[in-house]
């Protein structure tokens, strides 16, 4: 079996997230000065990060979060998130700010 490149693994994660959230992948998201974000929905800009092989831990960089917030603002999207996975084939976990988490908690407690 042919070994996948880091770019192919990243694209697989982005496609998985876009499909699950009903969004679209941003082509060449890291290769342009403007635009950015790996996955877009109507209200979200999502930056996706995945290692090339399974990991027990994953370092999150504050700059990833700030960059996704700035790019969401530039593109008039009210929310941003950073999606991480510990394994190329594993589940995705989302980092969101406390404001958005409060909205989620309030919504789920009303249902």
Buried (B, 14 or more C-beta within 10 A) or exposed (E): EEEEEEEEBBBBBBBBBBEEBEBEBBEEBEEEEEBBBBBBBEEBBBBBBBBBEEBEEEEEEEEBBEBBBEBBEEBEBEBBBBBBBBEBEBEBEBBBEEEBEEEEEEEEEEE
